[in-house]
Amino acid sequence: MTTYVLDASAILRFYDRESGWERVAQILTASMARRAELAISAIQWGEIVGAVRKKKGVAAELRAMGILSRFPLEIVPATAEYAVRAAELKVDRKIAYADAFAATLAREIAGSVLLTADYGFKAVEDLTQIEFLPQK
């Protein structure tokens, strides 16, 4: 069974019904049928909350969290050790710090696939398997 590490961009594409949202829906559906597992960094989770709140307001934020809570999504806490590994990846590969959390999580889960719409992850595609959603 594949574990998908979700980047905030993938969830936001799903929520906003933007390019690639159908693929995210397919993976979310597979998780409900126990054909896939889902994980997301707490940092990415916070990015989703902030983006929805900024773009659509508090009510939309609450709606989004309600929708997402229906899926068996493991939210992985950002420990001090995890934060150090993400910081090292940020510096070594010149990616955004929040993105480094997602990439670090994907590296730690054997055989996982990082699902993203953020092509900045090209800087780490040699370190973990990445599935890129289509560009807008």
ZASEPA-92859 format. One line per 4 residues: their letters; for each residue x, y, z of N, C-alpha, C. Coordinates in pm, 1 decimal, decimal comma. Layout:
BEGIN
A> X:Y:Z:X:Y:Z:X:Y:Z; ...
//
This chain:
BEGIN
MTTY> 85,2:-117,4:0,0:0,0:0,0:0,0:90,0:124,0:0,0; 56,0:217,1:-82,6:134,5:340,2:-94,7:91,5:441,6:10,3; 190,8:506,6:68,2:164,0:620,1:156,0:190,4:746,8:76,8; 92,7:834,7:72,9:107,3:963,8:6,7:131,3:1070,5:111,7
VLDA> 241,6:1141,5:96,2:270,1:1257,5:179,7:215,0:1376,8:103,9; 121,9:1446,7:162,3:53,3:1554,8:93,4:118,0:1689,7:123,0; 149,2:1760,9:18,9:194,2:1899,0:31,0:68,7:1986,3:37,9; 80,4:2100,5:101,1:-33,3:2192,0:111,4:-90,4:2225,3:-26,7
SAIL> -4,8:2239,9:-125,4:-51,4:2276,6:-259,4:-146,7:2173,0:-317,8; -124,1:2045,7:-287,8:-212,1:1940,3:-338,9:-350,8:1951,7:-275,9; -355,4:1971,7:-146,4:-484,5:1985,7:-77,5:-556,5:2111,4:-124,1; -483,4:2218,5:-142,2:-546,5:2343,3:-188,1:-599,5:2329,2:-330,0
RFYD> -531,0:2254,3:-414,2:-584,1:2228,0:-548,7:-716,5:2152,6:-539,5; -721,7:2053,1:-450,7:-844,9:1977,0:-430,7:-956,6:2067,7:-380,7; -928,3:2144,5:-278,2:-1028,7:2230,3:-216,6:-1081,3:2335,4:-314,3; -993,0:2391,3:-395,0:-1031,4:2496,3:-489,3:-1074,7:2443,2:-626,2
RESG> -1071,9:2311,5:-643,0:-1107,2:2246,7:-770,4:-1022,6:2301,9:-885,8; -892,8:2311,6:-860,9:-799,3:2359,8:-963,2:-729,3:2241,2:-1028,4; -651,4:2270,0:-1128,4:-583,2:2168,4:-1207,8:-521,8:2058,1:-1121,6; -560,0:1933,6:-1150,8:-509,1:1818,5:-1077,7:-594,0:1776,5:-959,4
WERV> -702,3:1849,3:-932,0:-784,2:1817,7:-814,7:-843,2:1677,8:-821,9; -869,7:1628,4:-944,7:-927,8:1495,4:-960,5:-830,9:1388,1:-910,6; -701,7:1406,7:-934,6:-601,1:1310,7:-888,5:-596,2:1309,6:-735,9; -604,5:1424,8:-675,2:-605,7:1432,6:-528,8:-731,1:1362,4:-476,4
AQIL> -844,4:1385,3:-539,7:-968,7:1320,0:-499,5:-956,0:1168,2:-510,1; -891,4:1122,3:-615,6:-870,1:978,4:-635,7:-787,9:919,6:-519,2; -685,5:989,5:-477,6:-601,0:942,0:-367,7:-677,5:948,3:-235,0; -753,4:1053,9:-213,4:-833,8:1063,5:-91,8:-936,5:950,7:-86,2
TASM> -998,6:920,0:-199,0:-1095,7:810,7:-206,5:-1028,8:677,2:-178,0; -909,0:657,8:-233,0:-834,4:533,9:-207,7:-803,0:519,2:-59,0; -777,0:630,1:7,6:-748,8:622,7:151,7:-872,0:579,6:230,3; -988,2:624,7:186,6:-1112,6:585,9:254,2:-1139,8:436,3:238,3
ARRA> -1095,3:379,7:124,6:-1112,9:237,2:97,7:-994,2:155,8:150,6; -904,9:221,8:220,2:-785,4:159,8:278,3:-691,3:101,1:172,8; -688,0:165,6:55,6:-595,2:126,8:-50,6:-475,1:220,5:-56,8; -474,6:322,3:27,4:-363,9:417,4:35,4:-364,0:476,5:176,2
ELAI> -246,0:519,7:218,2:-234,8:588,7:345,6:-195,3:732,7:318,7; -233,4:822,8:409,6:-206,9:965,5:392,7:-131,7:1020,5:512,6; -35,3:1106,1:485,1:36,8:1175,1:591,5:62,5:1318,5:546,7; 65,4:1406,9:644,8:95,5:1547,2:616,8:167,9:1604,4:738,2
SAIQ> 263,3:1688,6:712,9:334,0:1757,3:820,1:239,7:1859,3:884,6; 252,7:1876,4:1014,6:174,2:1978,8:1084,3:201,7:2116,5:1024,9; 321,4:2137,5:973,5:355,2:2265,2:910,4:271,7:2284,4:783,4; 258,8:2180,5:703,0:176,7:2187,2:582,4:29,8:2208,0:618,5
WGEI> -13,6:2140,6:723,9:-152,3:2156,4:771,0:-178,9:2303,1:804,3; -85,2:2364,3:874,1:-98,9:2506,0:908,0:-101,7:2594,5:784,7; -23,2:2558,3:684,1:-25,8:2635,1:558,6:-163,9:2630,8:494,4; -226,1:2515,3:496,6:-359,3:2500,6:438,3:-459,5:2589,4:511,6
VGAV> -458,7:2580,3:643,1:-550,4:2660,5:724,1:-530,9:2808,8:694,0; -406,2:2853,7:694,4:-377,9:2994,8:669,8:-419,0:3039,7:531,1; -393,4:2956,4:431,2:-427,4:2993,7:293,5:-578,1:3005,4:273,9; -652,1:2908,3:327,1:-798,2:2912,2:312,3:-855,4:3031,8:388,6
RKKK> -807,2:3053,8:509,8:-857,5:3165,8:590,1:-829,8:3299,3:520,5; -709,0:3315,6:467,6:-672,1:3441,2:401,1:-755,2:3464,8:275,3; -774,3:3359,1:197,6:-841,4:3371,9:68,6:-994,6:3378,0:80,8; -1049,6:3299,0:176,0:-1195,5:3284,7:178,5:-1261,3:3313,8:312,2
GVAA> -1182,7:3337,2:418,2:-1239,0:3373,2:547,3:-1250,3:3258,0:645,6; -1292,2:3292,0:765,3:-1298,4:3196,9:875,5:-1399,6:3085,7:848,1; -1516,1:3118,6:796,0:-1618,5:3017,0:770,7:-1567,3:2913,0:671,9; -1498,0:2958,1:567,6:-1441,5:2865,1:469,4:-1333,1:2779,5:532,9
ELRA> -1256,1:2840,0:621,5:-1151,9:2763,6:692,6:-1215,6:2649,0:770,6; -1321,0:2678,3:843,5:-1388,4:2576,3:922,7:-1450,0:2468,2:834,1; -1505,7:2509,1:721,3:-1561,7:2413,4:626,0:-1452,4:2321,2:572,3; -1339,2:2379,8:535,1:-1227,5:2301,8:480,2:-1177,0:2200,5:582,3
MGIL> -1162,0:2243,9:706,1:-1113,7:2152,6:810,0:-1213,8:2039,9:833,8; -1342,0:2071,1:824,0:-1445,7:1968,6:837,8:-1438,1:1866,4:725,8; -1417,7:1913,0:604,6:-1405,5:1822,9:489,8:-1283,5:1733,8:506,3; -1170,6:1793,5:539,1:-1046,1:1718,0:548,8:-1044,9:1620,2:666,0
SRFP> -1118,6:1651,7:771,3:-1119,7:1563,7:888,1:-1189,8:1430,8:860,0; -1259,6:1421,2:750,4:-1328,6:1296,1:713,6:-1232,0:1189,5:662,2; -1113,2:1232,3:621,7:-1016,6:1139,1:562,8:-917,7:1090,5:668,6; -869,0:966,3:653,0:-771,8:912,1:749,4:-632,4:971,4:723,8
LEIV> -617,1:1094,6:760,6:-495,5:1171,4:734,2:-414,8:1184,1:862,5; -294,1:1128,1:862,4:-207,0:1140,8:979,7:-135,3:1274,9:973,4; -156,4:1357,3:1072,7:-88,1:1486,6:1081,8:34,3:1465,4:1171,1; 152,0:1475,3:1110,5:276,8:1445,1:1180,6:329,9:1571,3:1247,7
PATA> 349,0:1566,9:1379,9:397,6:1684,7:1452,3:538,9:1725,3:1409,9; 569,0:1851,3:1425,5:702,2:1903,8:1394,6:785,2:1902,8:1522,2; 858,4:1795,6:1542,9:946,1:1785,6:1659,8:1072,9:1867,1:1636,4; 1150,8:1884,3:1740,4:1277,2:1957,2:1727,2:1371,1:1886,3:1629,2
EYAV> 1377,9:1755,0:1637,7:1464,9:1677,9:1546,8:1418,2:1692,2:1401,6; 1290,0:1684,6:1382,7:1229,8:1698,8:1250,4:1258,5:1839,2:1195,2; 1247,8:1940,0:1279,2:1273,5:2078,4:1237,8:1418,7:2097,8:1195,7; 1510,9:2032,7:1265,2:1652,9:2042,2:1228,3:1676,6:1978,1:1091,4
RAAE> 1621,5:1859,7:1069,3:1639,5:1792,6:938,3:1578,0:1876,7:825,8; 1463,1:1938,4:852,1:1401,0:2025,0:751,4:1487,6:2147,8:725,1; 1544,2:2205,1:829,2:1631,2:2322,4:812,3:1755,4:2287,7:731,2; 1811,8:2172,1:756,5:1929,2:2128,2:679,6:1893,9:2112,4:532,1
LKVD> 1778,2:2052,7:506,2:1733,9:2035,4:367,8:1706,7:2169,9:302,0; 1648,1:2261,2:374,7:1622,1:2396,2:323,3:1752,3:2462,2:278,8; 1852,7:2456,3:364,2:1980,8:2520,4:333,5:2053,6:2447,3:221,3; 2059,7:2314,9:230,6:2135,4:2236,4:132,9:2072,9:2238,7:-6,6
RKIA> 1939,3:2241,8:-13,7:1870,1:2233,1:-143,3:1799,1:2361,8:-183,3; 1806,7:2462,1:-98,6:1747,4:2592,9:-128,5:1599,1:2583,6:-164,1; 1525,4:2518,2:-74,6:1380,5:2513,6:-90,5:1317,9:2586,0:28,2; 1190,6:2619,2:15,2:1119,4:2687,1:123,8:1118,0:2598,2:248,1
YADA> 1124,1:2661,2:364,0:1129,6:2585,6:489,3:1006,1:2496,6:507,3; 888,6:2547,2:479,8:767,6:2464,8:492,1:774,1:2345,7:396,4; 822,9:2368,6:276,2:838,2:2259,0:179,6:938,6:2156,1:229,7; 1040,2:2202,0:298,9:1141,4:2110,8:352,1:1080,4:2013,9:453,1
FAAT> 976,9:2057,5:526,0:908,3:1966,8:618,1:839,9:1854,4:540,9; 772,8:1887,1:431,7:705,2:1785,3:351,5:806,7:1688,7:291,7; 915,6:1741,7:237,9:1018,1:1656,5:176,6:1084,8:1567,3:281,2; 1109,4:1622,0:399,4:1170,2:1543,6:507,0:1077,5:1429,8:548,5
LARE> 949,8:1458,3:560,4:853,3:1354,7:596,0:850,3:1245,9:489,3; 848,2:1284,6:363,2:846,6:1185,9:254,1:972,1:1099,3:256,8; 1084,1:1157,7:288,9:1209,0:1081,0:296,4:1205,5:980,0:410,4; 1134,7:1011,5:515,8:1132,3:924,3:633,6:1034,0:808,1:622,1
IAGS> 936,9:819,6:533,8:838,2:711,9:516,8:879,9:630,9:394,0; 932,6:513,5:418,0:983,6:428,8:309,9:876,0:403,0:204,6; 913,9:421,8:79,1:823,9:393,9:-32,3:712,9:494,9:-52,0; 716,3:604,2:20,2:608,6:703,0:7,6:624,3:785,9:-119,7
VLLT> 515,7:853,4:-153,8:512,2:942,9:-269,4:467,0:1079,7:-219,2; 546,3:1180,9:-246,7:510,3:1318,1:-212,6:421,3:1372,0:-323,8; 300,5:1412,5:-290,8:205,7:1466,3:-388,8:202,8:1617,2:-375,4; 232,8:1686,2:-485,5:244,1:1831,3:-480,7:210,3:1895,3:-614,2
ADYG> 176,8:2022,8:-608,2:160,4:2106,0:-727,4:272,0:2209,8:-733,7; 364,8:2201,6:-639,6:472,7:2298,9:-626,2:599,4:2246,7:-693,9; 634,2:2308,4:-804,6:748,7:2262,0:-882,2:882,4:2301,6:-819,3; 879,5:2373,1:-706,8:999,8:2399,2:-629,8:1058,9:2270,2:-572,2
FKAV> 976,3:2166,7:-565,1:1023,0:2037,0:-515,7:1115,1:1966,1:-615,9; 1129,8:2020,3:-734,5:1225,1:1963,7:-831,1:1364,8:1957,2:-770,0; 1394,1:2048,6:-677,0:1526,0:2054,3:-612,6:1554,8:1931,3:-526,0; 1451,0:1853,9:-492,3:1471,6:1736,5:-406,8:1418,7:1608,4:-470,0
EDLT> 1389,8:1609,9:-599,0:1329,5:1491,1:-659,6:1424,6:1372,9:-666,5; 1553,0:1396,1:-645,4:1646,8:1284,2:-639,4:1648,5:1218,0:-501,2; 1583,3:1278,5:-403,8:1585,2:1227,8:-266,7:1462,8:1144,7:-230,4; 1353,1:1164,5:-301,0:1228,6:1094,5:-269,4:1140,2:1091,0:-393,9
QIEF> 1047,4:1000,1:-395,4:955,5:991,2:-509,4:853,1:1103,2:-498,8; 833,1:1175,1:-608,8:740,5:1288,3:-611,0:646,4:1273,8:-728,4; 519,0:1297,6:-704,0:419,4:1304,0:-809,3:374,9:1450,1:-817,0; 401,2:1511,5:-932,0:364,2:1651,5:-952,8:227,5:1659,2:-1017,6
LPQK> 141,3:1741,0:-962,4:12,9:1769,1:-1025,7:37,4:1862,5:-1143,2; -53,7:1866,0:-1239,6:-33,9:1954,7:-1355,8:-23,6:2101,4:-1316,2; 52,2:2174,8:-1396,3:60,7:2317,5:-1372,6:-72,5:2381,2:-1408,2; -99,7:2497,1:-1347,9:-226,7:2568,3:-1375,7:-226,8:2621,0:-1517,3
//
